[in-house]
């Protein structure tokens, strides 16, 4: 098969045929091409779940780690080499459930990375249990009588904590999603996209249900208005708004002090420490002559 | 000289650490070796804690329990610690008390003479230095250094407070205090296990540490964060899971990275230990032991996590577990931990304990030469088609990092092919990959140091111990000799994988360890088939001492 771009690879996919994840994968590849990145400049980090397999399906550096723990790895990678384009690809179970705590603290740190959450409101890889975003009352395999607890609204939480780029995309609109990804990667600081990705195997609603409801934000929507953004993600409406929900003037990026005061370079490029420096520090532990 | 043991006792927040630090530095500057040891409760205010200073002309890095001098800062401390005073020892306190004691109402003196109660502790410091027969000059120099960045008035008041305390002790002491520590030529390093590990990590080229605060390992990240010139990116993580996750991410990205915690925190990290084994990313984890289970006794010491750490991680993979004996050893073991983690692309755990990390040990020399920092990265220019997990009989594949070159680096916690992609091909891909990882152990085992053997030739009894018990074991040999027992020591400091080693024939072996269930004994018996004649276990949260070993040995031997 001729390669459309240099991010294509020939690893066989484990996704269900027709899964909207394929659209997200295409959007990511197109975005990276548009951003003029080469595969060696890109590092994709994921945890576990169907979304977390995505890094295998394109040509780049990748770290497919533990369930829920993509963010700590990504933060360590970003701290070590901020020159890499670091992107976390995760799902609603991985990022909002198992790894929820890390997401909260990523909001505080503001690392210059992009987090893409495939949100399908279900645990697909384990065959259909409720996820943190499953609406209350909906039936899932364990929650046979309907989910008894409230869903988590992570975009709202991100906006409250001043995440500088919060967006919602839809896997059924890959071009729009690609534009969101380009803007997200360009944003300096944490950028976060919650992507509606209906599960065609275990999901309880047809793909068309989502397609009929998503609606791009109006051109006059003010992405800089934090209160409006919060209202937007909290309002119950027939329509699901997609687009950039909130974009803030840039705040200090994770590691800025180290980069400004200590060293700008990626950590592996720092000069080895001089043994004399250690010896001189040791003199501080020694009795006076 | 006969060693002099000073115990400073008081409530948390009352200042025993500051007093202890000033006194020990003064004694050190007077030319003596000091061993400082703290036992404290897990609280910031109240309780009764102690700070012991063992003074000698040569380093004696084990605690003495009985006190020549007890400085007690309050009535409760007098009551709790008075039984520790030796027959000819003295008590210095602000309270009126029976027997050999010097009463100096520190607070009253500070208030009356210097206008503020805040100088009470410096009065106490002066008194203690006076009772020890150390030149006031040496103390005044230390006070000048310590308060150098304070206002002149504060420095002057502290100077006067020290002088006042010194004079009052001198008056009260004439018949009671036989101690005399004139200035001598000795020069010693005085350093704790955590400080040595932090310096060792920096020397080894560690550039990233993430940790969640947990006694007794917090000082490692604190030291590295404070000393920015060492160029270590230090991050306080939201939990221990994130801490090790960040360290593994950093290491994957090409830098040497570590984390530090205690048993409970390590329990949270264990899934990531398995991840490091699977994705073959080197990482160094310091595990400071304290008594468990669960929260246990957070500020006390233990050797109770040996088997837990050795067996940590689901699935089968190789790891290295080292145990530091003292701060100098901890420095070198830290360098070794980073080197071997890199060489074999495995997780390495460095075991310490509260006794080692919190105590201040003396060394005449602190020679950092030894194993040099060495990295084992591949050369990207020499590789045409890069495969992160290229099969190799040694088990070690070429390691590059992302962004280093055009070569792509992919790692996966799933079983994977040579390029790091998920596989379900059991026969052709998964099995050879598992075998590749497991092949590392052959060479790794050869790199592990055998135990240290001490005085085995003459010995018919051999004390077998590990980690920070080393100095107590050695000191116990001398005490047992006085009881007519020819004993030797076998001391392990590289715990897993255990090296090829044969226990000598025709000796009686005793294990000595700070845990209840005899974890070292169990390990050695299963690996070397060695039979133990006796076992001495201490698990009350206090460190092993030569006295404890001697007493228990004599009580248990037939």
Contacts between the chains, C-beta under 8 A, distances in Angstrom:
chain1	res1	chain2	res2	distance
A	11	B	421	5.2
A	14	B	422	7.0
A	39	B	408	5.9
A	40	B	402	7.4
A	40	B	403	6.7
A	40	B	405	7.1
A	40	B	406	5.1
A	40	B	407	7.2
A	40	B	408	6.2
A	41	B	403	6.9
A	43	B	253	7.8
A	43	B	402	5.0
A	43	B	403	7.4
A	45	B	249	7.5
A	48	B	413	7.5
A	53	B	422	6.8
A	55	B	410	7.6
A	56	B	410	7.7
A	56	B	412	7.5
A	56	B	421	5.2
A	56	B	422	6.0
A	59	B	408	6.8
A	60	B	408	6.4
A	61	B	402	3.6
A	61	B	403	7.2
A	61	B	408	5.3
A	61	B	409	5.1
A	61	B	410	6.5
A	62	B	408	8.0
A	62	B	410	4.6
A	62	B	411	7.3
A	62	B	412	7.7
A	62	B	420	7.1
A	63	B	249	6.9
A	63	B	252	5.8
A	63	B	279	7.7
A	63	B	410	7.8
A	63	B	411	5.5
A	64	B	410	7.8
A	64	B	411	7.0
A	64	B	412	4.3
A	64	B	413	6.2
A	64	B	414	6.9
A	64	B	420	7.8
A	64	B	422	7.6
A	65	B	245	7.4
A	65	B	248	7.6
A	65	B	275	6.0
A	65	B	279	7.3
A	65	B	411	7.8
A	65	B	413	5.4
A	66	B	245	7.5
A	66	B	271	5.9
A	66	B	272	6.7
A	66	B	275	5.4
A	66	B	413	5.8
A	69	B	241	6.6
A	69	B	242	7.8
A	69	B	245	4.7
A	69	B	272	7.2
A	71	B	242	7.7
A	71	B	245	7.8
A	72	B	210	7.9
A	72	B	237	7.1
A	72	B	241	7.1
A	72	B	242	4.2
A	72	B	243	7.7
A	72	B	244	7.9
A	72	B	245	2.8
A	72	B	246	4.7
A	72	B	249	6.4
A	73	B	245	5.3
A	73	B	246	7.2
A	73	B	248	6.2
A	73	B	249	3.6
A	73	B	252	7.2
A	74	B	249	6.4
A	75	B	235	7.6
A	75	B	242	7.8
A	75	B	246	5.3
A	75	B	249	6.6
A	76	B	208	6.7
A	76	B	210	6.9
A	76	B	245	6.9
A	76	B	246	3.7
A	76	B	247	6.2
A	76	B	248	6.6
A	76	B	249	2.7
A	76	B	250	3.8
A	76	B	251	7.6
A	76	B	252	7.6
A	76	B	253	6.8
A	76	B	257	6.9
A	77	B	249	4.4
A	77	B	250	6.9
A	77	B	252	6.4
A	77	B	253	4.3
A	77	B	402	7.5
A	79	B	208	6.4
A	79	B	233	5.3
A	79	B	235	6.8
A	79	B	246	7.2
A	79	B	249	8.0
A	79	B	250	6.1
A	80	B	207	7.6
A	80	B	208	6.2
A	80	B	233	7.5
A	80	B	249	7.4
A	80	B	250	4.5
A	80	B	253	3.7
A	80	B	254	6.3
A	80	B	255	4.9
A	80	B	257	7.8
A	81	B	253	4.9
A	81	B	254	6.8
A	81	B	401	8.0
A	81	B	402	7.2
A	81	B	403	5.2
A	83	B	403	6.2
A	84	B	253	7.4
A	84	B	402	6.1
A	84	B	403	4.9
A	101	B	238	5.7
A	101	B	239	6.4
A	101	B	242	7.5
A	102	B	238	6.8
A	102	B	242	5.7
A	102	B	245	7.8
A	104	B	238	7.5
A	105	B	237	7.9
A	105	B	238	4.1
A	105	B	242	7.0
A	255	B	233	6.9
A	258	B	233	5.3
A	261	B	228	6.7
A	262	B	228	5.8
A	262	B	231	5.6
A	262	B	233	7.9
A	263	B	231	6.0
A	266	B	253	7.7
A	266	B	254	7.2
A	266	B	255	8.0
A	266	B	403	6.9
A	267	B	207	4.1
A	267	B	208	6.2
A	267	B	233	6.3
A	267	B	250	7.1
A	267	B	253	7.6
A	267	B	254	7.1
A	267	B	255	3.8
A	268	B	207	7.7
A	268	B	253	7.4
A	268	B	254	3.5
A	268	B	255	5.0
A	268	B	401	6.3
A	268	B	404	7.3
A	270	B	207	6.1
A	270	B	231	5.6
A	272	B	205	5.8
A	272	B	373	6.9
A	273	B	202	5.7
A	273	B	203	6.3
A	273	B	205	6.6
A	273	B	230	6.6
A	273	B	231	7.0
A	275	B	203	6.8
A	275	B	368	6.4
A	275	B	369	8.0
A	277	B	229	7.4
A	277	B	230	7.6
A	278	B	199	5.7
A	278	B	202	6.5
A	278	B	203	4.7
A	278	B	368	5.8
A	279	B	368	6.5
A	281	B	199	6.3
A	281	B	227	7.0
A	282	B	189	6.5
A	282	B	191	7.6
A	282	B	199	6.8
A	282	B	366	5.5
A	282	B	368	7.3
A	285	B	189	5.0
A	285	B	190	5.8
A	285	B	191	4.5
A	285	B	195	6.9
A	285	B	366	7.5
A	286	B	187	6.4
A	286	B	188	7.0
A	286	B	189	4.9
A	286	B	190	7.6
A	286	B	366	7.8
A	287	B	25	7.7
A	287	B	28	4.0
A	287	B	29	5.0
A	287	B	31	7.1
A	287	B	186	7.6
A	287	B	187	5.2
A	287	B	188	5.5
A	287	B	189	8.0
A	287	B	190	7.2
A	288	B	29	4.5
A	288	B	141	7.2
A	289	B	187	6.5
